Every structure is written in structure tokens, then in C-alpha cells.
Amino acid sequence: MGAASERAAVVLLAACACAAHAQPPAPATLPGVIVTAARASQGTPAAVDRIDADAVPARSGRSVSELLRRVPGVVAHDRQNLAQDLQLGMRGFGARSAFGVRGVQLFVDGIPATMPDGQGQLSHVPLGALQRVDVLRGPFSALYGNAAGGVLEFWSRDPPARPAFGIRAGGGTDDGARASLWWGAPWDGDGSGGYRLDGEHYDTAGYRTHGRARRDVAQARLLWDGADGTRVALTANGLDLVAQDPQGLTLAQAQATPRAASAGALAFDTRKRVRQQQLGLRVEHPLGDGDAWTVSVWTGHRATFQMLSVPVAAQAAPGSGGGAVDLDRDYGGVDARWRHRLADGARPLDLTVGAQWQRSSEHRRGYENFAGGRLGVVGALRRDEQDGVDDHDLYAEVRWRFAPRWNATLGVRRSVVAFHSDDAYVAPGNPDDSGRLHYARTTPVFGLLYAPDDGMELFANAGRGFETPTFSELAYRNDGGSGLNTTLRPARSRSAELGLRAHRGGHALEFVAFASRTDDELVVASSIGGRSTYANATRSARDGWELSVDGPLAPRWRYAVALTRLDARYTRAFATCRAPPCAAPDTPIAAGSHIPATADAAWAELRWSPDGDVDVFLQGDATARLYADDANTEWAPGHATLDLGVERHWRVGGRRLTAFVRIDNLLDRRAIGSVIVDEANGRYFEPAPGRGGWIGLALEPAHP
């Protein structure tokens, strides 16, 4: 798809949306929008969205990208590679991440899924138990801590009101299979809470060679509701993931043999194993007169083993950390907040103050990825250190309805993040690399909202944010030496947005224009064999707009459209490394170069529901050209795909039986699904699958 056709696709989708929306207005109230963190659902001066999982038909449950791609400004590229997780970003933040999630704060049932250093994971989210996802984009994400792009909050279903169970199973292309089972019941019949147990299994041979994966997730959720309004939620979950890693391909390889794996992946049997257990407790207690306090406590353990394809010759240097990574991480924290009503009446004034402490302690070992002439096996120890990070935060927020139809929100957060590393591997040419790093920042935000009537809101906000390097980004130096990359600095951002929300005649619209400026942008210096090193660029800018509209087209027909215009560029020239070791940057990056892995995007859905038991949908998804390196010499061509799905419900006694079938990439278009930023060998590209299908059955209680 050329640049002209990419723009045409975006314009066509926008025209369809505007035509559908141009109907006579009718008085209505705004649909509920949710941002937790002590802010009210309506009247929030920020870009917010809620996605109800049940409102998305024919979900396979393989990835949260099925939910997130319908939100403008959110990038959720399925890498087709469970070893590297989803490529997730917001407004161009987080797109550089080679694995996991960066630049976006993640929460699951009110418990952080982002570590204190800013690295997040979504692999432990039980997709079968998911009830909704709340999405916050823009400056107000600074109130959540170490993030610049936004916040994602995943909420599980509460226990049922009566004993019940559900089962869901499906399968499809590439030997994919998924099954989930849940059981729940109330403690008694007085509505005082209950429990729900979820388990799910997913495995696939993978679209690409050497792409087999298995993921097992289990969760127990226990709720107690007191007569005084107190709610206690205890959530325990576990993850066991095993995945091969096919790695990236050159563009020529991806276009000629998209199912292939890299030669290094096959030679070294690149793979990943993750085991995680987590326990979280959340207590909410009302105090009366609008006051309340909330306390969350959590602890967990995550063990990760990863075999990389770092060449044997590259491990000869005394400072090399080897080519196999073994991590054992213990983490935990506590968050306490108090909400107080300072003034009642026509001009209510609410204050929220809170404190958060998080700690992560990690035993990092590195081994050679060869032994006795064999590749892809654990060899000699090359790295052994105990790493830790502590995050101490204080935050406050004031919300004031200072006039009829006007309200203002002012917030501030003080974050202090301290890293330490104690080196236990000292050898000739590899000295003691123990060290300490300390980052601190105060991030204010301010928002203003005006509601000219009950169906419309205008809002504006501005704020500052910052992102520290993660331990994974600090772990390797660009010069090939041992120890932490102590030259990295936090990225500091200034952001603003202006938006409109409206609800007329059953149609909902949100339009947001945004701008962001970042100093010391964290960039990938080089990526080779699955290992990345990082550096600070100088300055960058992200400007754009987002539009989402949905509503009825005709009786039994609905539409939904999400458009993203994003111009993300480096605004000052800098130099980076082509490949490690790199004592001095050797590759110039011109001012005006696009930030890799950022692009315009469009999504649209047409849905037909002839009765309450059948849903048929056609979805279109378009992405413009996706640059893969800072110099913009390599890119994935833009592409557009269509998905078709049908879902049918039957009542069977007191239960609901659901059958669905979906066809992804209906027209069998070849496309690049995601990119590996600045991959040193030119293997930037991860191909998306061609036409594929998925069929499933579900048996659920009719009234859970």
C-alpha cells in the first residue's frame, strides 16, 4: 500500500464516520467513562475510554489486542511471538520496547502490573475472566507514576450472585487451541461477596517456524462486601509460559518466506520460559460525607529464562554477559490513598492524597549459550548480580466544580526511583561493577472541563511526565563492557491535549488533539540476537489527533470508527550506534526523522444484529508506513486488513450456549505485523499471518 492509498483509507474511514454521525441531535447524557485513581467517572478532563469485553463479539481470547485496537491512540501489535509479548504503545510512547510494555502504566484489578522501574507485562492477565479495560491517554497518566503515554487498567469479573460455572473452548489456524473454565459462588445469599476461580490454557504451533508456544493462567478472586460499604478483594494468580522465539526477518525474507525463522533462532534454539505467582489485596472503606480510604498491598515472584542468539564470537570479550539470561525477581508494594470532601453544595471540592512504595529485587545471571561445541545450551557463567529498585511516591489531586458546568482538576506526583546493583561476578577483564543510580522528579498536571449541556463536554489539560530507564535497558552497555549503563538519563516530557466528547441520538463522539515534547528520549542504540542496548537522544515531538465515533446506522445496524493521526519525530539531530560494541556513536540521525514503530492508524467496524441472538461483524484495520530504525532507512509498508465474524447464542435451560466463527485477514493480505526497532542485523520485521480462522463454543450462565 502506497502513501496515497494509506491516506485515502484513513480519509474514507473518517468520511464514513462523519456521515454516520451527522444526524439530528437529541438530548442525552454522556455514557459512563471510567478512570479510577480516585477520579469521578463523569466530568474527567482527559481522554478516557472503557472497553466492555462482552461487547466485543467472537473474541478468540488469544490476545488483548482484540480489545485494544478499537481505541484511538493505542498501538497493540500482536507480534505472533509469545516470547516477546504484545508490542503496546500510546501516542508513540512505548513503541521502542523490544519486549514487554514501556511508557504505559498497567494495572490488573487495582494492582500494578508495571514494575517500579517502568517495565510491564501482560502475559499473566486472565483473558477469560476479563470484564473490562479502562484506558487513559495523555498528560494525566503522570499521576500514576513512571509513564508518559497512558494507563491501562484491566478488571476481572466479580463472583456470581449464585453458584455457577462457565466453559469456553476454541481452535483455529496454526494448530491454535484455547480452553478456559471458571467456577464461582457467593459466600451466602445476603450479597456479602463470594469467590471466582478461573483457569485457561492456550497453545499454538505458531504462524512461523520455531514459533510454538504454550500459556497457562490461573486466578482466584475473593470478595467480601461489608454492610458499611467496605469492600475487600483478594486476588491470586499464576502464569506458566513456554515459547520459542522465531526472531525477526529482513524485509526481503519477510516478503519471500514470511513463515520462516531467522537462522540464529534455529541455530541457538531461541526460547523463553516465564513463571509468575502474584497475590494482591485491595481494601476500600467509606468514611461518610464523601470521604473514603483505599489501601492496596501486593507481592509476587517472576522467574524468567531466555536463550538468545548472541554470536559465540561476541561472547569472547571479558565483559560479555553471555547469551542466556536467568532472572529471579521478587516484587511487592503498597499504595494508600484518602479521599476527602472539602466542600459540599453547588461547588463541591474533593481532595485525594496518597503514597506508594514499590520494590523489586532481582537475581540476574548470564551464561554462555554454548557448551562443548553445542549451541543453544547453558554454558559457563558470565554474569551474576543482585539488582534492586525502590520507588517512593507521594501524590495529591484536587477536583473542584467551581461554577455550574465547569470543573477543574489539579494533580501532582513526586517520584523517587533508586536503582542498585551488587556484582558477584568479578574476573580478569571484568571488574566489580556494583553501582547506584538515583532519579527524582515532580510531575504536575492540570485539567479544565466545560459541559455546555448534558450531552457534551469540552476539556483541556497539560502536564509533565518522566520515564526512567528500566533495569533491562540499564543492563547492557553500548561499549560492550560489563556493568550497568550508567550514562542513561530519564526521559522528561511536557504534554497537552484539547478534546471534545459528545453524545447525541445514540451516537458517541470523542475528538482529541494532542502535543508532546520530550527531552532525553530513550532510544534503542542497537539490538542483536535478542539483546538490546539503549541511549538518550536529544529531543522529540509527538503531535496528532484522535477520533472515535460509534452509534446506530439503521435498525439492527451499528458502526464504530477509531482514527489516529500521529506525527512523531526527533527534533534535534543526534548519533547512535550501529551495533555493539560501540565506544562512540557512529550513526548520525537527522533532525526530522520519524520515531520508529509509530504510524497513523484506522480501525472500523460494521455490525449487524438481526435479533438478540445473532451478531455479524466486519472489521477493517489499517496502518500506515512503519519505520524500523532511527535513520528511517528501513520500513514496513502500510497495509489494511479485513476480519469477518459471526456469533450465535442459544438458551439451554438456565444457561447460554454461544458458538462463533471468525476469519482474520479475510482478503489474505501479506503484511508486517510489528517491527524490532534498530535490529543490528537488519532483521527488523515480524510478519503478520495471512488468512486464518478460529471457531469456538462457550457455555455460560444466562444470568451470572
N, C-alpha and C positions, 0 to 999 in steps of 0.2 A: 504494500500500500504506500503510495507516494504521499508527499506532504500535502498536495492539493486534495487528494481523496480523504486524507485524515481530517483535514479541516472541514471538508464537505460533510463527513459523517457526523462530526460534532455539531455543525450548524443545523443539519437535518433533524437531529435529535432535539436540539433546542427549539426549532420551529414547531415540531410536533408537540412539545411540552407547552409552549406558549399558546398554541391554537387550542389545545385541550383546556387550558386554564382560563381562556377568555370567555367566560360565561357570566351571566348577571350575578352580582354579589348578593349574598343573603346573610343576615346577622347570624353569628355563630360564636362559640367560644373556642379558644385555642386548644388544640389537643395537648394532652399532658406531655411535658418534656421533663426529663429527669436528669439532675446532676446531684449526686449525693454530697458528701463532704459538707454537710450542714447547710446546703442552699435549698431554697424552696424550688418546687418543680416548675411553677409558672412565674414569669417575670424575671427570668435569668438573662442578664445582658451578655450572652455569649452564644456561640454556635453549638447547639446540642442536638442529639438525636437519640431515639430509642428504637431498638430493633427487637420485636417480639418474635421468638423462634417459631411459634406456632403459626405466625402469619406468613412464613416462607414455605411454599408448597414443595413437595418432592425433594426434600433435603436428603442427601446421601449420608450426611454426618461424617464425612471424611475429613473436612477441614472447616475452620471458622471463616474462611474466605467466602463461602457460600452466603454468609450473612453480611460480612463487612463490605463487600464490593458495591453494595447499594447505597453506601454513604459517601457523599462527595468529599473530596479532600483526603480520603483514606486509600492508601495503596495496600492491597492484600494479595500479593502474587504467590500462588502455590508453586513452590519450586519442584514439585513432584519428587521430593527428596526429604524424607523424614529425618535424615541425619542432620539437616541444616535448618529445620523448622520453616515457618512461613516468613516471606520477605514482607515486612509490615512497616509502613511509614505514614506520617501525616504531614501534609503540606511540604513535602520534601525533607522532613526531619526523619532520621532513622533509616533512610534508604541505603546508606553505605554499608549497613551491617552485613557481614558475611554469614552470620548465623544468629539465631535468637532475635530479640527485639531491642532496638535502641531508640532513644529520642521520644518514646511514648511510655507513660506510666500505665502499668497493668494492675488490675485488682480482680480477685475472684472471691465473691461473697464477702466483700469488705476487707479482705486480707491481701496485702501486696503480693503480686506475682513478679514484681521487679525488685531485684536485689539493691542494697544500699548504694552500690556503685553505678546503678542505672541500667544494668543488663537484665532483661526479662525473658521469660519463657512462657509459651502457651501450651506445651505438649501435655501438661497434666490436667487441662480443662476437660471435664467430662461432658462431651458434646451432647450425649443423650439426656443429661439432666438439665441442660441449659434452658432457662426460661426467657431471658432477655439479655441484651447487651446495651449499655448506656455509653454514648460516645460524646466526648467533649473535645472540641478543637480550638486551638488558638491560645491567646495570652493567659487565660485563666488556668491553664494547666500548670502554671508556675506555682499555684497554691498546693499542688500535690508533691512538689519536690523536684528531684533531679530529672527534668524533662523539658522539652522545648516545643514539641509538636502537638501533644494532646494526651488524653486519658481514655482508656478503655476499661469499663467495669462489667464483668461477667457475673450474672446472678443465677444461681441454681433454683430449681423448683422447691417449694416448701413441701413438707409432708402432706399427704392427702387427708381429707376430713373423715374418711372411713378406710378400713383395710382394703388395700388394692395392690395390683401389680401390673406391669406392662412389659412387653417384649417387642423388640424390633430387629429385623434381620434383612440383609440385602447383599447383593453381589453384582459384579459387573466386569468391565474390561480389565485386562491385565491380571486376571485371577484375583481381583479385589473382592474381599468379603468382610462384612461388618455385622456384629451382633451385639445387642445391648439388652439388659434385663434390669428391672427395678422392682423393689418391694417397699411398701410403706404403710404406716398405720398411725392413728392418733394414740396418745397415751391413754386417753379415756374419751368420753363423749362430751366433755364440757368445753372443748375448744382451747385447751391449755397447751397445745403443741403436739408433737409427735416425732416420728423418725422416718427417714427415707434412705434406702440403700441402693446404690447404683453400681453396675459393673458393665464394662464394654470391652470388646475385642475387635481389633482391625488388623488385617494383614493383606499384603499385596505383593505380587511379583515385580511390580514397578513398570512404568511405561518404558523405562530404559534398561539396557543391560546393566547388571550389577546394581539394581535398584530395589531389591527385595527388602521388605520392612514388616515389622510387627509392633503393635502398640496395645498395651493392656492398661486400663484405667479403672480404679475402684474408688468409690466415695461413700462415706456415711455422713448424713446430715441430721442433727438432732436439734429440735426447737422446744423451748419452754416459754410460754406466754403467761405472765402473771396477771392477777386481777387488777393490779395497779398500773398496768400498761408496760411493765418491764418485759423485755424480750431477750432471751439468752439463746444464742446459736452456736453450736459446736460442730465444726466440720473437719473431718479427717479424710485425706485422700492419698492415693498411692499411684505411681506410674512405673511401668516396666516397658522400655522401648529398646528395640534392636533394629538397626537399619544399616544397610550397605549404602555407600556414597559413590554414585557414578561420576561425580565432579562435573566441571564444565567442559564445553567443546569450543573450538574455533567456529567462526561463522560458517566457513566452508563445510566443516564437519557437520555442524548442526543442520545445514540445509540438505546435505547429501545423505547422511545417515543419522537422523535425529534420535534414534533409539540407542545409539552407541554410547559406551562409557569411554572415558579417557584411558589412554594406555597406562598411565600411572595408577589409576584406580584399580585396574585389573592386576597390575604387577604387584602392588602392595596390599591388595585386598582391603582397600579403604572402607572403614566401617565405624559405627558408633553404638555404644551401649549406655543407656541412662536409666538409673533407678532413683526414684524420689518418693519420700514419705513426708507428709506435712499435716500439722494439727493447728487449727485456729479456733479461737474463742472470741465472740463478739457479744457485748452486753450493752443494751440500750435501755435507759431508765428515765422516764419523765419525772420532772420535779414539780409540775404545775405552773400555771401562769406563763406558759410558753417556754419554760426552762427545761433542759434535759442534759444528761451527760451520756457519752458513749465511750466505751473502752474496748479496744481490740488487742489481743495478745496472740502471737503465733510463734511456732518453732518448726524446723524442718531439717531434712538431710537430703543431699543430692550427690550421687556418685556418677561420674562420667568417665568413660574410657573411649578414646578415639584414636584410630590408626590413620595417620596421614601418609601422603606420598612424597614427603620431603626426600629429595635425592640422597643417595648414600654419600656422594662426594661432598654435599653441602654440610654433612654432619661431622666432617673431619676437623673443622675448626674447634679449638678448645672451648670456646664459649657457646657452642651449639647446644640447644635444649633437646636434641633428638627429634624423632619423627613419630613418637607415640606419646599421647598425653593421658595421664591418670589423675583425676581430680576427685577429692572428697571434700564436700562442703557442708558445714553446719551453719544454719542461719536462724535468725529469730528477731523479734522486736515487739514493741508495744506502742500503741497510739491512744491518747486520751484527749477528749475534747469536751468542752462545756458550752452549751448554747444558753444565752440569757436574753430575755426580753427587757430591754432598757426603757422602752416607752410603748404604750398601747394607744388605742384610739384610731383616729383618722390618719395619723402619721406614725405607724409602728417603726420601731428601731430595734434591730436584733444584733447581738454581738456573739461571735463564736471565737473562742480561744482554744488552742490545743498545743500539744507537744508530742513529738515522735522520736523514738530511738530505735535504730536498727543496727544489727551486727551480722557480719558474715565472716566465718573463719574457714580457710581453705587450705588443704594439704595438696600441693601441686608437685607432681613428679613427672619427669620426662625421660623417655627411654629411646634408644635407637630402634628403628623399625626394621632391623635385620639382625640375623644371627646365624653363624655357621654357613654363610652363603645363601641363606633363605631370606626372601623379602616378605614383609607383612607379618612378621612375628616380633614379639617383645624381646629386645636385646639388652645391651648394657645400660645401666642407669646414667643419665646425663644431667639431670636436674632434680633437686629435692629442696623444697622450701615451704615454709608456713606463711601464708598470706592472710591478711585480715583487713577489713574495712568497717569503720564505725561511722554512723550518720546520726547527728543530733540536730533536730529541727524544732523551731518554735513557729507557730503561725497564728494569725488572727484575721477575722473578717467581720466587717460591719455592713449590714444591709438596712437601708433607710428609705421608706416611702415618704419622701419629703413634700410631695404635693399630689393631688389627685392625678392618677395616670402616670406619675413619674416615680422612678426609684433609682437609687444609686447603690453601688457595691464597691467597697474599698477593702483590699486584702494585702497582706504582706507575709512573707515567709523568710525566716533566717535559717540557712542550712550550713552546717559544718561537717565536712566529709574528710576523714583521716584514713590514709592507707598505710599499712606497714608490711614489710616483707622480711622474714628471717631465713637467711640462706644456710642450708645444712649440707650443700654440696660444694666443697672447696677443693680444687685440684690445680695442678700446674697449668697456667694459662687461663684459669677460671677462678678469680679471687672471690672473697666474701662479698656478695652483692646485696647484703642486707641494707634496708633503707626505709625512709619515711617520707610521705607526701601529705600535704595538708591543703585543703581547699575550703574557702568560705565565701558565701555570697548572700546578700539580702535581695529578694525579688518582690517588688511591689506590683500590684495590678489595680486597675480602676475601671469600672464599667457604669454606663448610664443607659437607662431604658425609658422609652416613652410609648404608651399604649393609647393611640388616638381613639380606638374603640375596642370592644371586647373581642374582636376578631383580628386585630393587627398589633404588632409590636415593632418598633424601631429601636435598635440598640447600637452602641459603640463601646469599645473598650481598648485598653492599651496596657502593656506591662513589659516586664523584663523577665528573662529566664536564663538558666545556665545548665550545661551538661558537663559533668566531669568525665574524664576517660574511665572506662571500665577496667577491671583487672585484666581481662582478656586483651584489651587494647594496650595496656601498660606492660604486658608480659614479655614482649619481644622488641628488641632494639633494632633500628634500621641499619646500624653498622655491623650487625651480626654478632655483637658482643653479648655477654651474659648479663643478667640482672634486668631490673625494671627500666622502662623507657621514661626516665625522669624529665625529659625535655617537654613532654606533653603538658599542655595547659587546658583548663576548662574552656569550652565554647560559651560565649556570652551573647545573648540575643535580646533584641528590642522588637516588639511586635505590636500591631494594632489591627483592628478589624471594625467594619461597619456593616450592619446587617438589617434585614427585614424579614419578619415572619408574618404570615397571614393565613387565615382560614376562611374561605368563602364557599358556600354552596357545596360543602363536602370536599372541596379541593384544599389542599395544604401546600404552602409555598414557603421556602426559605432561600434567601439570597444573601450571600456574604462576600464582601470584598476585603482582602487582607494584604498586609505588607509586613515583612520581617527583615531585619538586618542583623547579621551575626559577625562577631569578631572572633578570631582564632578558631574558625571552623575546623572540626576534626575530620580528617580525610584519610582514606586508605593510601599509605605510602607504597605498599606492594602486597601482593597476595600470590603465594606459590605453594603448591602441594597441599592446599587446605589451610595454610597458616598465613595470617595477615599481620602486617606491621602498620603503624599509624603515625601521622604527623599533624601539625597545625597548619592550615592555610592562613591566609590573611583575612580577607573579608568576603562575605557573600550576601546575596539578596534573594528573597523569595517574595514574589508578588503574584497575585492572581485573584480569581473569584470562584465561588462555588454556588451551584443552583440545584435545588431538589424540589420537585413538584410531584404530587400524586392526587388521584381522585377518580371519580366515575367518568367514563366516556359515554355510556349509554346503559340502559338496564342490563345488568349482568356482566358488564364490561368495566374494567378498571385499568388505569395506566400508572406508571411510576417512572420518573426520569431523574438521574443524578449526573450532573456535569461538573467537570473540574478543569479550570484553566490555571496552569501553574508555569511560571517563568522563574526558574531557579538557576542562578548564575554566580560565579566568582566575580567579584567586582574589582579585585586587585590581583595583578599577576603574582605568581609565586613559583617555586620549583619543588619537585618531588622526586622520588626515587623510581627507577625503572624496575629494579629487582634488588633484593638483599644479596650480599652485604653492600651497604651504601654509606660510606663515611660522610659524603656530602651530596645533597640533592643534585641530580643530573638531568632532570627532565623539566623544561620550562612549561608552565601552564599560563596561557594568555588570559588577561582580563576579559570578561565577557563569555568565557567558556561555561557551558551548561554543567550543573552539578549532576553527576551520573545517577542513573536509576530514578530520575524524576521526569514526568511527562504529563501532557494533557490526557484526560480520560473521559469516557462517557459510558453510561450504563442506562438501559431502558428495559422496561417490562410491560408487556401487554397480557392481561389476564382475563379469562372468560370463566364465569361460574354460572352455568345454566340453572343450577339448583344448589341447595346447601350441601350436596354430597359429592360434587364433581368440581375440580379445578383444573384448568388447562392454561399453561403459560408459555409465552415465547419471550426469551430474554436476549438482548444484544449487549455486547461488551466490546468497547473499542479503546485502544491505547495508541498514542502517537509514538513517534520515534523515541527509543530509549537508549541514551548514551551509556557506554560501559566503562569509559575511562575518563580521567580528568581532562586529558588533552582533546577529547571529542574526536579521536581518530577512528574509533570503533563504535558501532551502534547496532541495535536490533531494529529492524524495520517495524513501522507501525502495523497494526493488524486489527481486525474486527472478527468476532465470532458470534454465532447464534446458538442458543440452547433451547430445547423444547422439552416440556414435561407435562405429565398427566397424573392426577391424584384422584382416587375414588374412595369414598367412605361408605361403610355399611353398619347398621346397628345389629349386633348379635347379642341378644339378651340385654344385659346391662353394660355391655362393652361396645367399643367401636373398633371395627376392623378397617384398616387402611391399606390399600395397595397403590403403588406408584411406579412409574417408569419415567426415566429422563434420558435424553440424548444430548450429550455435550458436544460442542463444536459440530453442529448439525451439517454444515457445508464442508467439513473435513479440511479446514484451512490450516496450512502449516504456519507456525508462529513460534517466536521465542517468548517463553513464559516469564523469565526473570534473567537477571544478569548478575555476575560476580564482579564487583567493582574492582578495577585495576588489577586483574589477574595477570601475573608477570609473564606467563607463557602464552598469553593471547587466548586462553580458554575461558572466555567471559560468559559464554551463553549456555543457558539451560532450556532446552526445547520444551514447548508445551505439547500435550498429546494431540493426536488427530481425533477423528470422530470416535466417541466412546459412549457406552451405555451403562445404565445402572437400574436395577429393578429391586423393589423392596416390599416388605409386608410389615405391618405393625398392628399389635393388639393392645389397646389401652382402655381404661375405664371410661365410660361415657361422661362421667362427672367426677373427675379426680378430686 
